[in-house]
Amino acid sequence: MAVPSRGGSVAAALLKRQAQARKDICASCRNLGLRPYSASAEASTMAEAHHLKPTESHPHPPVTVSRRAEYRIRGGIILTRAPLITRALTPFENAFFFYQKRLNERLVLPFRHTFFYKKDTAADLDWRIKFRERGEIVAKELGRYYAQGRNAWNDELLVGSTLSSEERLRDILLKDGELRVTEDGEEAPPDEIVPAERPMDRITEADKANDIRRLDRALDRTLYLIVQRTDGQWQFPAEDVPTDQQLHETAAVALERAAGVNMNTWIVGRVPVAHVVRQPEFNEDTSLRQRGEKTFFLKGRIMAGQADLKNNKMGLKDFNWLTREELKAKLDRDYFHAVRNMMADR
């Protein structure tokens, strides 16, 4: 609702008279109705900044002083190895997908093998042999389930059933991959059947040995490269940023000086994904005792190669490829807290 014109004009006139009565402020401040500037109050505020507050443990300079000289700017890289395989399914997920396959068998049209295999060929004979061994069931891994029979409704697994386990499904598919027909087009005897090549295990030798310097471990997780300084602290490779370099250039130089050149890497973009701040230290008279650090990290990917600390120019002692949970246990608490949000869940 709009304010009546008469009431608005009366209020404006009253405020104007009050502002004109105060001669110690400028015209612009008087028109805005702001409080006057007080040099003594400003000096008191600056003096108060020199003193410690009850919650502070170190003195700080006045807030009006430039803070640029108190920090060193550093550039670093968080080098990652992406997951190489998908994660393992939970028992519930295995049972759910197994049920979906059985449900699909109930809904689709009957399979016509003559559409895919020419009659009386080696491929046709091979399919009919395996079809007979499965109890005349088209699906390979669904067990004794007849999708078009009178008990087709009973397609759910019982609690504790192993029909949907990955090991069982893998063995069934490997057996189905064996060639059961000879070159002459006849059924092969058991001693002439060549087993299908088994896929590699998800758990590698590096996982079994817990070798945290190798890249062929934790294949379904993201690994992060960290290096150990001479004082025993673990961190991501980082270095001071020269005035003639940008952050992504410094990150590449830091990685090369820390872990060598025997890696094929790629820096993802030129924008930092995380940063770590170490506060400066001051003396009692607020003079600077030790400069702080602001480290900005860029994200990188390794595609081939391995880190090599031999003849590194930073005096580093060791390196590790760790998962997110392992990083939390090895990095400093505040350091990890500053970079954790850029890390993937797996």
C-alpha positions in Angstrom: 0.0 0.0 0.0 1.4 3.4 -0.9 2.1 6.0 1.8 -0.2 9.0 1.7 1.5 12.1 0.1 0.8 14.3 3.0 2.3 12.0 5.6 5.3 11.4 3.4 6.0 15.1 2.9 5.7 15.7 6.7 8.2 13.0 7.5 10.7 14.2 4.8 10.5 17.7 6.2 11.1 16.6 9.7 14.2 14.5 8.7 15.6 17.4 6.7 15.3 19.8 9.7 17.1 17.3 12.0 19.9 16.9 9.5 20.4 20.6 9.0 20.8 21.0 12.8 23.9 18.9 12.7 26.7 21.2 11.2 29.6 18.7 11.8 28.9 16.4 8.8 29.1 16.9 5.1 26.2 17.6 2.8 26.0 14.1 1.3 26.1 12.4 4.7 23.5 14.9 6.0 21.2 14.1 3.2 21.5 10.4 3.8 21.1 10.7 7.6 24.3 8.9 8.4 26.3 9.2 11.6 29.2 11.7 11.4 32.8 10.5 10.8 34.8 10.5 14.0 38.6 10.6 13.8 38.9 9.6 17.4 36.7 6.6 16.9 38.7 5.5 13.9 41.9 5.8 15.8 40.4 3.8 18.7 39.5 1.0 16.2 43.0 0.9 14.8 44.5 0.8 18.2 42.2 -2.0 19.3 43.4 -4.1 16.4 46.9 -4.2 17.8 45.8 -5.9 21.0 45.0 -9.5 21.5 41.4 -10.6 21.7 40.4 -13.2 24.3 40.2 -15.9 21.7 43.5 -15.2 20.0 46.8 -16.9 20.8 49.1 -14.7 18.7 49.2 -10.9 18.0 47.9 -9.7 14.6 48.7 -6.5 12.8 46.0 -3.8 12.2 43.3 -4.6 9.8 44.3 -1.6 7.6 47.8 -2.9 7.0 48.4 -4.7 3.6 48.5 -8.5 4.1 50.2 -9.2 0.8 53.7 -9.5 2.2 52.6 -11.9 4.9 52.0 -14.9 2.6 53.9 -16.9 0.0 51.9 -18.1 -2.9 52.6 -21.7 -3.9 51.2 -23.9 -6.7 50.8 -27.6 -6.4 49.2 -30.6 -8.1 46.9 -33.4 -6.9 47.8 -36.2 -9.3 45.2 -39.0 -9.5 44.9 -42.3 -11.1 41.3 -42.9 -12.1 39.5 -46.2 -11.3 40.2 -48.9 -13.9 37.3 -51.2 -13.2 33.8 -50.8 -11.9 33.1 -51.4 -8.2 32.0 -54.8 -6.9 28.3 -55.2 -6.6 26.6 -55.8 -3.3 24.7 -59.0 -2.6 21.4 -57.1 -2.9 22.4 -55.6 -6.3 23.4 -59.0 -7.6 20.0 -60.5 -6.5 18.2 -57.5 -8.0 19.9 -57.8 -11.5 19.4 -61.6 -11.4 15.7 -61.1 -10.8 15.6 -58.5 -13.7 17.0 -61.1 -16.0 14.4 -63.7 -15.1 11.7 -61.1 -15.4 13.0 -60.3 -18.9 12.8 -63.9 -19.9 9.1 -64.0 -19.0 8.3 -60.9 -21.0 10.2 -61.4 -24.3 9.2 -63.6 -27.2 10.6 -67.2 -27.4 14.1 -67.4 -28.7 14.4 -68.7 -32.3 17.9 -70.1 -32.7 17.5 -70.8 -36.4 17.4 -67.1 -37.0 21.0 -66.8 -35.7 22.5 -70.3 -36.6 22.3 -71.9 -39.9 21.0 -75.5 -39.7 23.5 -78.3 -39.5 26.5 -76.0 -39.2 29.2 -76.2 -36.5 27.8 -73.2 -34.7 24.3 -74.7 -34.7 25.6 -78.0 -33.3 27.6 -76.2 -30.6 24.5 -74.2 -29.5 22.3 -77.3 -29.4 24.8 -79.2 -27.3 24.9 -76.4 -24.7 21.2 -76.0 -24.9 20.7 -79.6 -24.0 23.1 -79.5 -21.1 21.2 -76.5 -19.6 18.0 -78.5 -19.5 16.7 -76.9 -22.7 16.8 -73.4 -21.1 17.8 -70.6 -23.4 19.3 -68.3 -20.8 22.8 -69.3 -19.7 23.0 -68.1 -16.1 19.5 -68.2 -14.7 19.5 -71.7 -13.4 16.6 -74.2 -13.8 14.0 -71.5 -14.5 11.4 -72.0 -17.2 10.1 -68.6 -18.2 7.2 -69.9 -20.2 6.3 -72.7 -17.8 3.5 -72.9 -15.2 5.9 -71.8 -12.4 7.2 -68.8 -14.2 5.8 -66.5 -11.5 8.4 -68.0 -9.0 11.3 -65.8 -10.3 12.5 -64.3 -7.1 15.5 -65.6 -5.2 15.3 -67.0 -1.7 17.3 -65.5 1.1 20.8 -66.9 1.2 20.7 -68.2 -2.4 24.0 -68.3 -4.3 22.5 -68.3 -7.8 23.3 -64.6 -8.2 26.9 -64.7 -6.9 29.5 -63.3 -9.2 31.7 -66.4 -8.9 28.9 -68.7 -10.0 27.9 -66.5 -13.0 31.5 -66.2 -14.1 32.1 -70.0 -14.0 28.8 -70.6 -16.0 29.7 -68.0 -18.7 33.3 -69.4 -19.0 31.9 -72.9 -19.5 29.5 -71.7 -22.1 32.4 -70.0 -23.9 34.1 -73.3 -24.5 34.0 -74.6 -28.1 32.2 -78.0 -28.0 32.6 -78.9 -31.7 35.7 -80.1 -33.6 37.0 -78.8 -36.9 35.2 -81.8 -38.6 31.8 -80.6 -37.3 31.5 -83.3 -34.7 31.0 -83.2 -30.9 34.4 -82.8 -29.2 35.4 -85.4 -26.6 36.1 -84.0 -23.1 39.9 -84.2 -23.4 39.9 -82.0 -26.5 37.8 -79.2 -25.1 40.0 -76.1 -24.6 39.0 -74.1 -21.5 38.1 -70.4 -22.0 40.6 -67.9 -20.7 39.6 -66.6 -17.3 39.5 -62.9 -16.6 42.0 -61.4 -14.3 41.1 -61.2 -10.6 39.9 -57.9 -9.1 42.5 -58.4 -6.3 46.0 -57.9 -7.7 49.4 -59.0 -6.3 49.9 -55.4 -5.2 46.7 -55.5 -3.1 47.8 -58.8 -1.5 51.2 -57.4 -0.7 49.8 -54.0 0.3 52.4 -52.3 -1.9 51.2 -48.6 -1.7 53.8 -47.5 -4.2 52.3 -49.4 -7.1 49.6 -48.2 -9.4 48.1 -51.6 -10.0 46.2 -51.8 -6.7 42.7 -50.7 -5.6 41.6 -50.9 -9.2 38.1 -49.8 -8.5 39.2 -46.7 -6.5 40.9 -43.4 -7.3 44.5 -43.2 -6.1 46.3 -39.9 -5.2 50.1 -39.2 -5.3 51.6 -37.8 -2.1 55.3 -37.3 -1.3 57.2 -37.2 2.0 59.4 -34.3 3.0 62.7 -34.6 4.9 60.8 -33.7 8.1 58.5 -36.7 7.7 55.4 -34.7 6.7 53.3 -36.0 3.8 51.9 -33.6 1.2 51.0 -33.1 -2.5 53.8 -31.9 -4.7 54.0 -28.1 -4.5 56.4 -25.2 -5.1 56.6 -21.4 -4.8 55.0 -19.5 -7.7 57.5 -17.2 -9.5 56.4 -13.9 -10.7 56.7 -14.9 -14.3 54.7 -18.1 -14.1 51.0 -19.0 -13.8 49.6 -21.6 -11.4 49.3 -24.4 -14.0 52.9 -23.9 -15.1 54.1 -24.1 -11.5 52.1 -27.2 -10.9 53.8 -28.9 -13.9 57.2 -27.8 -12.7 56.5 -29.0 -9.1 55.4 -32.5 -10.4 58.5 -32.8 -12.6 60.9 -31.8 -9.8 59.2 -34.0 -7.3 58.4 -37.2 -9.2 60.6 -37.1 -12.3 59.7 -37.1 -16.0 58.9 -40.8 -16.4 55.1 -40.2 -16.3 52.6 -39.3 -19.0 50.3 -36.8 -17.2 47.6 -34.4 -18.0 46.6 -31.3 -16.0 42.9 -30.9 -16.0 42.2 -27.2 -16.6 43.9 -24.1 -15.2 41.6 -23.4 -12.3 42.5 -24.6 -8.7 40.4 -27.3 -7.2 41.5 -26.9 -3.6 43.8 -24.7 -1.5 45.6 -24.9 1.8 46.4 -21.9 4.0 49.1 -21.8 6.7 48.7 -18.6 8.8 51.7 -16.3 9.4 53.4 -15.9 12.8 53.9 -12.6 14.5 56.0 -11.3 17.4 54.5 -9.5 20.4 55.0 -6.2 18.8 53.0 -7.4 15.7 56.1 -7.6 13.5 56.2 -10.5 11.1 58.2 -13.5 12.4 57.4 -16.1 9.8 55.5 -15.7 6.6 52.4 -17.9 5.9 51.6 -19.9 2.8 48.7 -20.1 0.4 49.0 -23.2 -1.7 46.6 -23.6 -4.7 46.3 -27.1 -6.1 45.3 -28.1 -9.7 44.0 -31.5 -10.6 46.1 -33.9 -12.8 45.7 -37.4 -14.3 48.4 -40.0 -14.8 47.9 -42.2 -17.9 51.2 -44.1 -17.9 54.5 -44.3 -16.1 55.5 -44.1 -12.5 56.9 -41.7 -10.0 60.6 -41.7 -9.5 62.2 -39.8 -6.6 65.8 -40.5 -7.7 67.7 -37.2 -8.0 64.7 -35.2 -7.2 65.4 -31.5 -6.5 63.2 -31.2 -3.4 64.9 -33.6 -1.1 61.9 -35.9 -0.9 62.2 -39.2 0.8 59.3 -41.3 -0.3 56.0 -41.4 -2.3 52.7 -43.3 -2.0 49.6 -43.9 -4.1 46.7 -43.8 -1.7 42.9 -43.9 -1.6 40.9 -41.2 0.1 40.6 -43.2 3.3 44.3 -43.9 3.4 45.0 -40.2 2.8 42.9 -39.3 5.8 45.1 -41.5 8.0 48.4 -40.2 6.7 48.0 -36.5 6.0 47.8 -33.8 8.6 44.2 -33.3 9.8 43.9 -29.6 8.7 45.7 -30.4 5.5 43.3 -33.2 4.6 40.3 -31.1 5.7 41.2 -28.4 3.2 41.5 -30.7 0.2 38.9 -33.4 0.9 36.0 -31.8 -1.0 37.8 -32.2 -4.4 38.2 -36.0 -3.9 35.8 -38.5 -5.5 33.8 -40.9 -3.4 35.6 -43.9 -4.8 
